[in-house]
Amino acid sequence: MAEQRPFQIDHARLYEVGRDGIPRTDTGTDPEWLGPRHRQVLAWTALGAMVTGALAGLCVLCFVLGARLWAAGLALAMLAATPLVAVGPVLDWWRHRRPHRHRHLSRSRDFPSGHG
């Protein structure tokens, strides 16, 4: 016999209250596993990792060959390229998550009143 729960969660009524005390609702969805949006995030992250890794490898190679000035320049380029790894997740947040996140100064009109 299935156990009856005392209540059901209504996802239309969920909201988050931040440290500032302002309620926020988020109707965004996560990307489908290996869907076009997820593949784009993975591609941007892989591209950033490859650029950073290639610069690190060239830096080590130049250092081993004795070209310390080139190694130092490539090390600085590698450090400058490190934020490229975050481009994919930031783009996904900016395009798909941010537009669905709303802050409310008071209860939203489309938010159910809670009276059954």
Helices and strands as residue ranges (DSSP letters): G 11-13, E 16-17, E 23-26, H 36-65, H 68-81, G 82-86, H 87-92, I 93-97, G 98-100, E 101-103
